[in-house]
């Protein structure tokens, strides 16, 4: 969350700014299509899909209307945080690095 006004004692009010979704085989269709549409229309600013089966990180920046593919060997910069990078190569994902 970037906006602290969205938080209260019960949790988040409104859409989170950034969502990172780890795709599982049983939810691929929901993650790639249903959630993508719902998050975009709800006001999420950035949505990342991490799919270890495909060695893929899809970054959707809804504020700029862009999407970029990366691999699990890449270091990926967030679009909504100025100095935040996620180095996927340093993480163990589904038995690989």
Contact map, one row per residue, 1 for C-alpha under 8 A:
1111010000000001110000000000000000000000000000000000000000000000000000000000000000000000000000000
1111000000000000100000000000000000000000000000000000000000000000000000000000000000000000000000000
1111111000000000000000000000000000000000000000000000000000000000000000000000000000000000000000000
1111111000000000000000000000000000000000000000000000000000000000000000000000000000000000000000000
0011111100000000000000000000000000000000000000000000000000000000000000000000000000000000000000000
1011111100011100000000000000000000000000000000000000000000000000000000000000000000000000000000000
0011111111111000000000000000000000000000000000000000000000000000000000000000000000000000000000000
0000111111111000000000000000000000000000000000000000000000000000000000000000000000000000000000000
0000001111100000000000000000000000000000000000000000000000000000000000000000000000000000000000000
0000001111110000000000000000000000000000000000000000000000000000000000000000000000000000000000000
0000001111111000000000000000000000000000000000000000000000000000000000000000000000000000000000000
0000011101111111000000000000000000000000000000000000000000000000000000000000000000000000000000000
0000011100111110000000000000000000000000000000000000000000000000000000000000000000000000000000000
0000010000011111000000000000000000000000010000000000000000000000000000000000000000000000000000000
0000000000011111100000000000000000000010011100000000000000000000000000000000000000000000000000000
1000000000010111111000000000000000000000001110000000000000000000000000000000000000000000000000000
1100000000000011111000000000000000000000001111000000000000000000000000000000000000000000000000000
1000000000000001111100000000000000000000000111110000000000000000000000000000000100000000000000000
0000000000000001111110000000000000000000000101110000000000000000000000000000000000000000000000000
0000000000000000011111000000000000000000000000111100000000000000000000000000000000000000000000000
0000000000000000001111100000001000000000000000111100000000000000000000000000000000000000000000000
0000000000000000000111110000000000000000000000001110000000000000000000000000000000000000000000000
0000000000000000000011111011001000000000000000001111000000000000000000000000000000000000000000000
0000000000000000000001111111000000000000000000000010000000000000000000000000000000000000000000000
0000000000000000000000111111000000000000000000000000000000000000000000000000000000000000000000000
0000000000000000000000011111000000000000000000000000000000000000000000000000000000000000000000000
0000000000000000000000111111111000000000000000000000000000000000000000000000000000000000000000000
0000000000000000000000111111111100000000000000000000000000000000000000000000000000000000000000000
0000000000000000000000000011111111000000000000000000000000000000000000000000000000000000000000000
0000000000000000000000000011111111100000000000000000000000000000000000000000000000000000000000000
0000000000000000000010100011111111110000000000001000000000000000000000000000000000000000000000000
0000000000000000000000000001111111110000000000001000000000000000000000000000000000000000000000000
0000000000000000000000000000111111111000000000000000000000000000000000000000000000000000000000000
0000000000000000000000000000111111111100000000000000000000000000000000000000000000000000000000000
0000000000000000000000000000011111111110000000000000000000000000000000000000000000000000000000000
0000000000000000000000000000001111111111000000100000000000000000000000000000000000000000000000000
0000000000000000000000000000000011111111100000000000000000000000000000000000000000000000000000000
0000000000000000000000000000000001111111110000000000000000000000000000000000000000000000000000000
0000000000000010000000000000000000111111111100100000000000000000000000000000000000000000000000000
0000000000000000000000000000000000011111111110000000000000000100000000000000000000000000000000000
0000000000000000000000000000000000001111111100000000000000000000000000000000000000000000000000000
0000000000000110000000000000000000000111111100000000000000000000000000000000000000000000000000000
0000000000000011100000000000000000000011111110000000000000000000000000000000000000000000000000000
0000000000000011111000000000000000000011111111100000000000000100000000000000000000000000000000000
0000000000000001110000000000000000000001001111100000000000001110000000000000000100000000000000000
0000000000000000111000000000000000000000000111110000000000111110000000000000001100000000000000000
0000000000000000011110000000000000010010000111111000000000111100000000000000000000000000000000000
0000000000000000011110000000000000000000000001111100000011110000000000000000000000000000000000000
0000000000000000000111100000001100000000000000111110000111100000000000000000000000000000000000000
0000000000000000000111100000000000000000000000011111000111000000000000000000000000000000000000000
0000000000000000000001110000000000000000000000001111111110000000000000000000000000000000000000000
0000000000000000000000100000000000000000000000000111111100000000000000010000000000000000000011000
0000000000000000000000000000000000000000000000000011111100000000000000000000000000000000000000000
0000000000000000000000000000000000000000000000000011111100000000000000000000000000000000000000000
0000000000000000000000000000000000000000000000000011111110000000000000110000000000000000000000000
0000000000000000000000000000000000000000000000001111111111000000000011110000000000000000000000000
0000000000000000000000000000000000000000000000011110001111100000000011110000000000000000000000000
0000000000000000000000000000000000000000000000011100000111110000001111000000000000000000000000000
0000000000000000000000000000000000000000000001111000000011111000001111000000000000000000000000000
0000000000000000000000000000000000000000000001110000000001111100111100000000000000000000000000000
0000000000000000000000000000000000000000000011100000000000111111111000000000001000000000000000000
0000000000000000000000000000000000000001000111100000000000011111110000000000000000000000000000000
0000000000000000000000000000000000000000000011000000000000001111110000000000000000000000000000000
0000000000000000000000000000000000000000000000000000000000001111110000000000000000000000000000000
0000000000000000000000000000000000000000000000000000000000011111111000000000000000000000000000000
0000000000000000000000000000000000000000000000000000000000011111111100000000000000000000000000000
0000000000000000000000000000000000000000000000000000000001111000111110000000000000000000000000000
0000000000000000000000000000000000000000000000000000000001110000011111000000000000000000000000000
0000000000000000000000000000000000000000000000000000000111100000001111100000000000000000000000000
0000000000000000000000000000000000000000000000000000000111100000000111110101000000000000000000000
0000000000000000000000000000000000000000000000000000001110000000000011111100000000000000000000000
0000000000000000000000000000000000000000000000000001001110000000000001111100000000000001100000001
0000000000000000000000000000000000000000000000000000000000000000000000111110000000000011100000001
0000000000000000000000000000000000000000000000000000000000000000000001111111000000000011100000000
0000000000000000000000000000000000000000000000000000000000000000000000001111100000001111100000000
0000000000000000000000000000000000000000000000000000000000000000000001000111110000001111000000000
0000000000000000000000000000000000000000000000000000000000000000000000000011111000111100000000000
0000000000000000000000000000000000000000000000000000000000000000000000000001111111111100000000000
0000000000000000000000000000000000000000000001000000000000001000000000000000111111000000000000000
0000000000000000010000000000000000000000000011000000000000000000000000000000011111000000000000000
0000000000000000000000000000000000000000000000000000000000000000000000000000011111110000000000000
0000000000000000000000000000000000000000000000000000000000000000000000000000011111110000000000000
0000000000000000000000000000000000000000000000000000000000000000000000000000110011111000000000000
0000000000000000000000000000000000000000000000000000000000000000000000000000110011111100000000000
0000000000000000000000000000000000000000000000000000000000000000000000000011110000111110000000000
0000000000000000000000000000000000000000000000000000000000000000000000000011110000011111000000000
0000000000000000000000000000000000000000000000000000000000000000000000001111000000001111111000000
0000000000000000000000000000000000000000000000000000000000000000000000011111000000000111111000001
0000000000000000000000000000000000000000000000000000000000000000000000011110000000000011111100001
0000000000000000000000000000000000000000000000000000000000000000000000000000000000000011111100001
0000000000000000000000000000000000000000000000000000000000000000000000000000000000000011111110001
0000000000000000000000000000000000000000000000000000000000000000000000000000000000000000111111111
0000000000000000000000000000000000000000000000000001000000000000000000000000000000000000001111111
0000000000000000000000000000000000000000000000000001000000000000000000000000000000000000000111110
0000000000000000000000000000000000000000000000000000000000000000000000000000000000000000000111111
0000000000000000000000000000000000000000000000000000000000000000000000000000000000000000000111111
0000000000000000000000000000000000000000000000000000000000000000000000011000000000000001111110111
